[in-house]
């Protein structure tokens, strides 16, 4: 919204200046012929300038318009330079292509929706989450090769298939913030998932008996209990999970044992979380 206010302000300012110049002609020129002779090119200049401002701002902000959704927003994104990706890792194009899918939570573009607060900005957008760059990559159309990255803003979130991704700033900073996948939305707590992919550089064997190791992306997953903006990392063992849920330790232990659940498995952890939240 701020972007549109700024654009409208600039356009209005230019229009006011133009009107002031026109009035200046009426005040200081006695001849109507002179007025009309200078007025016409002046009006043309104003119209061209206004149009140029609109086009320039649209280019800066990105061309993935949300007009199909409500006509009031532009989806802010930057272009991802595909030909620079392999070079950034010091790999050949073939080497990079052989490992790039490991950098994603799901390498496939999945159709989803983009929202701002509770408002739908754009429906039917092909998207995927890049766990290495911590970005949501988006396309205008599924058949396109090029894609961009969704602007990181806490008011904007994406639903990719059934997965909801929200952006959480860190200490008020968007640059240090990151995307989290909401696994469960409880009445007291939420359960968030954070997937991170780290680049592992290729290594040459130090001796003839050691094999070379190829470059790869290594993914790690962490789970968090979230309440009022505070994040508590969930451990992966039963005993430590019971400590985190200490207020209902007896009930949670009985629930895990009765249903033969393994908190190291995501679906079982969601069940334990949901039961814990229902007891509070």
C-alpha positions as CSV (number, residue, x, y, z in Angstrom):
1,X,0.0,0.0,0.0
2,X,2.8,2.4,0.8
3,X,4.2,1.9,-2.7
4,X,0.9,3.0,-4.3
5,X,0.7,6.1,-2.0
6,X,4.2,7.2,-2.9
7,X,3.5,6.7,-6.6
8,X,0.2,8.7,-6.4
9,X,1.9,11.4,-4.5
10,X,4.6,11.8,-7.1
11,X,2.0,11.8,-9.9
12,X,-0.1,14.5,-8.1
13,X,3.0,16.6,-7.4
14,X,3.9,16.5,-11.1
15,X,0.4,17.4,-12.1
16,X,0.3,20.3,-9.7
17,X,3.5,21.6,-11.1
18,X,2.1,21.3,-14.6
19,X,-1.1,23.2,-13.6
20,X,1.1,25.9,-12.0
21,X,3.0,26.4,-15.3
22,X,-0.3,26.6,-17.2
23,X,-1.6,29.3,-14.9
24,X,1.7,31.1,-15.3
25,X,1.0,31.3,-19.1
26,X,-2.4,32.8,-18.4
27,X,-1.1,35.4,-16.0
28,X,1.9,36.6,-18.0
29,X,0.9,36.1,-21.6
30,X,-1.5,38.6,-23.2
31,X,-1.8,36.7,-26.5
32,X,-4.1,33.7,-26.6
33,X,-2.2,32.5,-29.6
34,X,1.0,32.3,-27.6
35,X,-0.8,30.6,-24.8
36,X,-2.2,27.8,-27.0
37,X,1.0,27.4,-28.9
38,X,2.9,26.7,-25.6
39,X,0.1,25.0,-23.8
40,X,-0.3,22.0,-26.1
41,X,3.3,20.7,-25.9
42,X,3.2,21.3,-22.2
43,X,0.2,19.1,-21.7
44,X,1.8,16.4,-23.9
45,X,4.9,16.5,-21.7
46,X,2.9,16.1,-18.5
47,X,0.9,13.1,-19.9
48,X,4.1,11.4,-21.1
49,X,5.8,12.0,-17.7
50,X,3.0,10.6,-15.7
51,X,2.9,7.5,-17.9
52,X,6.7,7.1,-17.6
53,X,6.5,7.2,-13.8
54,X,3.9,4.4,-13.8
55,X,5.9,2.2,-16.1
56,X,9.2,2.8,-14.2
57,X,7.6,1.9,-10.8
58,X,6.0,-1.2,-12.3
59,X,9.4,-2.4,-13.6
60,X,11.1,-1.9,-10.3
61,X,8.4,-3.7,-8.4
62,X,8.0,-6.6,-10.7
63,X,5.5,-7.7,-13.3
64,X,3.7,-10.5,-11.4
65,X,0.5,-8.5,-10.9
66,X,-2.2,-9.5,-8.5
67,X,-4.9,-8.0,-10.8
68,X,-6.6,-11.4,-11.3
69,X,-7.2,-11.5,-7.5
70,X,-8.4,-8.0,-6.6
71,X,-6.7,-5.5,-8.8
72,X,-5.2,-3.5,-5.9
73,X,-1.8,-4.9,-5.4
74,X,1.4,-5.9,-7.1
75,X,3.4,-8.9,-5.9
76,X,6.8,-7.6,-5.1
77,X,9.6,-9.9,-6.3
78,X,13.1,-9.9,-7.8
79,X,14.3,-12.0,-10.7
80,X,16.5,-15.0,-9.9
81,X,19.4,-15.1,-12.4
82,X,19.5,-18.7,-13.4
83,X,22.8,-18.5,-15.3
84,X,24.6,-17.2,-12.2
85,X,23.6,-20.0,-9.8
86,X,26.2,-22.6,-10.7
87,X,29.0,-20.0,-10.8
88,X,28.1,-18.9,-7.3
89,X,29.0,-22.3,-6.0
90,X,32.0,-22.8,-8.1
91,X,30.4,-25.7,-9.9
92,X,29.9,-26.5,-13.6
93,X,26.3,-26.3,-14.8
94,X,26.1,-30.1,-14.9
95,X,27.4,-30.4,-11.4
96,X,25.0,-27.8,-10.1
97,X,22.0,-29.4,-11.9
98,X,22.8,-32.7,-10.3
99,X,22.3,-31.4,-6.8
100,X,20.1,-28.4,-7.0
101,X,16.9,-30.2,-6.1
102,X,18.3,-31.0,-2.7
103,X,18.2,-27.3,-1.8
104,X,14.4,-27.3,-1.8
105,X,11.8,-28.6,0.6
106,X,10.1,-29.8,-2.6
107,X,11.8,-29.1,-5.9
108,X,8.6,-29.0,-7.8
109,X,6.6,-25.8,-8.4
110,X,3.2,-26.3,-6.8
111,X,0.2,-24.1,-7.4
112,X,-0.8,-22.0,-4.4
113,X,-2.1,-18.7,-3.2
114,X,-0.4,-15.6,-1.9
115,X,-2.0,-13.5,0.9
116,X,-1.4,-10.2,2.6
117,X,-2.8,-10.4,6.1
118,X,-6.2,-11.9,5.4
119,X,-6.5,-10.7,1.9
120,X,-5.9,-12.8,-1.2
121,X,-3.3,-11.1,-3.4
122,X,-2.8,-13.7,-6.1
123,X,-4.4,-17.1,-6.7
124,X,-3.0,-20.0,-8.7
125,X,0.7,-19.1,-8.4
126,X,3.3,-21.8,-9.1
127,X,5.7,-21.7,-6.0
128,X,8.3,-23.7,-4.1
129,X,10.4,-23.0,-1.0
130,X,14.2,-22.7,-1.4
131,X,15.6,-23.9,1.9
132,X,19.1,-22.8,1.1
133,X,18.3,-19.2,0.1
134,X,15.3,-19.1,2.5
135,X,13.1,-17.8,-0.3
136,X,9.8,-18.6,-1.9
137,X,10.3,-18.8,-5.6
138,X,7.4,-17.9,-7.8
139,X,6.5,-18.0,-11.5
140,X,3.9,-16.2,-13.6
141,X,3.0,-19.4,-15.4
142,X,4.1,-23.1,-14.7
143,X,5.4,-23.4,-18.3
144,X,7.9,-20.6,-17.8
145,X,11.6,-21.3,-17.2
146,X,12.4,-18.1,-15.4
147,X,11.2,-17.3,-11.9
148,X,11.5,-14.8,-9.2
149,X,11.5,-14.5,-5.4
150,X,8.6,-13.3,-3.3
151,X,9.3,-10.2,-1.2
152,X,10.0,-11.0,2.4
153,X,7.5,-9.3,4.6
154,X,5.7,-10.5,7.7
155,X,2.3,-9.4,6.3
156,X,2.7,-11.6,3.2
157,X,2.4,-15.4,3.4
158,X,2.0,-18.2,0.9
159,X,0.0,-21.3,0.9
160,X,1.8,-23.8,-1.4
161,X,-0.5,-26.8,-1.8
162,X,-1.4,-27.6,1.8
163,X,1.7,-26.0,3.3
164,X,1.5,-22.5,4.8
165,X,4.7,-20.5,4.9
166,X,5.0,-17.3,7.0
167,X,7.8,-14.9,7.2
168,X,9.1,-14.0,10.7
169,X,11.4,-11.1,11.2
170,X,14.3,-11.5,13.7
171,X,14.5,-8.6,16.3
172,X,12.6,-6.4,13.9
173,X,14.9,-7.1,10.9
174,X,13.6,-8.6,7.7
175,X,17.2,-9.3,6.5
176,X,17.8,-11.6,9.5
177,X,14.3,-13.1,9.5
178,X,13.2,-16.3,7.8
179,X,10.3,-18.5,6.5
180,X,8.6,-21.1,8.7
181,X,6.0,-23.7,7.8
182,X,3.0,-23.8,10.1
183,X,2.3,-27.4,10.9
184,X,-0.5,-26.8,13.5
185,X,-2.4,-23.8,14.7
186,X,-3.5,-24.4,18.3
187,X,-5.5,-22.3,20.7
188,X,-2.5,-21.7,23.0
189,X,0.5,-22.7,20.9
190,X,1.5,-23.1,17.3
191,X,3.8,-25.7,15.9
192,X,6.3,-24.3,13.3
193,X,8.8,-26.1,11.1
194,X,12.0,-24.7,9.8
195,X,13.8,-26.4,7.0
196,X,17.4,-25.3,6.2
197,X,19.7,-26.5,3.4
198,X,23.5,-26.0,3.8
199,X,25.9,-26.2,0.9
200,X,28.6,-28.8,1.4
201,X,31.7,-28.1,-0.8
202,X,33.3,-30.9,-2.8
203,X,36.4,-32.4,-1.2
204,X,39.3,-34.3,-2.7
205,X,40.6,-37.4,-1.0
206,X,43.8,-36.7,0.9
207,X,45.3,-40.0,0.0
208,X,44.9,-42.6,-2.7
209,X,42.7,-44.6,-0.3
210,X,40.2,-41.8,0.3
211,X,37.5,-41.2,-2.2
212,X,36.5,-37.7,-3.4
213,X,33.2,-36.3,-2.0
214,X,30.9,-34.4,-4.4
215,X,29.2,-31.1,-3.6
216,X,25.8,-31.4,-2.1
217,X,23.1,-29.7,0.0
218,X,22.5,-31.0,3.4
219,X,19.0,-30.4,4.9
220,X,18.2,-30.0,8.6
221,X,14.7,-29.7,10.1
222,X,13.8,-28.1,13.4
223,X,10.5,-27.7,15.1
224,X,9.3,-24.9,17.4
225,X,6.5,-24.3,19.9
226,X,5.4,-20.7,19.3
227,X,3.5,-18.6,21.6
228,X,3.1,-14.8,21.5
229,X,6.1,-14.4,19.2
230,X,8.4,-16.6,21.4
231,X,10.0,-19.7,19.8
232,X,10.9,-22.8,21.9
233,X,12.8,-25.4,19.9
234,X,11.4,-28.9,20.2
235,X,13.8,-31.7,21.0
236,X,13.7,-35.0,19.0
237,X,13.7,-37.4,21.9
238,X,10.7,-38.5,24.0
239,X,12.3,-37.7,27.3
240,X,13.2,-34.2,26.3
241,X,9.8,-33.5,24.7
242,X,8.2,-34.5,28.0
243,X,10.4,-31.9,29.7
244,X,9.2,-29.2,27.3
245,X,5.6,-30.2,28.0
246,X,6.3,-30.6,31.7
247,X,3.0,-29.1,32.8
248,X,1.1,-32.1,31.3
249,X,4.0,-34.6,31.4
250,X,1.9,-37.5,32.8
251,X,-0.9,-37.1,30.3
252,X,1.5,-36.7,27.4
253,X,3.6,-39.8,28.4
254,X,0.4,-41.9,28.6
255,X,-0.8,-40.6,25.2
256,X,2.5,-41.4,23.5
257,X,2.7,-44.9,25.0
258,X,-0.9,-45.7,24.4
259,X,-0.8,-44.7,20.7
260,X,2.8,-46.0,20.1
261,X,4.0,-42.6,18.8
262,X,7.5,-41.6,17.8
263,X,8.1,-37.9,18.3
264,X,11.0,-38.1,15.9
265,X,8.4,-38.5,13.2
266,X,6.7,-35.4,12.0
267,X,3.1,-36.7,11.8
268,X,3.4,-38.2,15.3
269,X,4.9,-35.0,16.7
270,X,1.9,-33.1,15.3
271,X,-0.5,-35.5,17.1
272,X,1.4,-35.1,20.4
273,X,1.4,-31.3,20.0
274,X,-2.3,-31.2,19.2
275,X,-3.1,-33.3,22.3
276,X,-0.9,-31.2,24.5
277,X,-2.5,-27.9,23.3
278,X,-6.0,-29.3,23.9
279,X,-5.1,-30.0,27.6
280,X,-4.1,-26.4,28.3
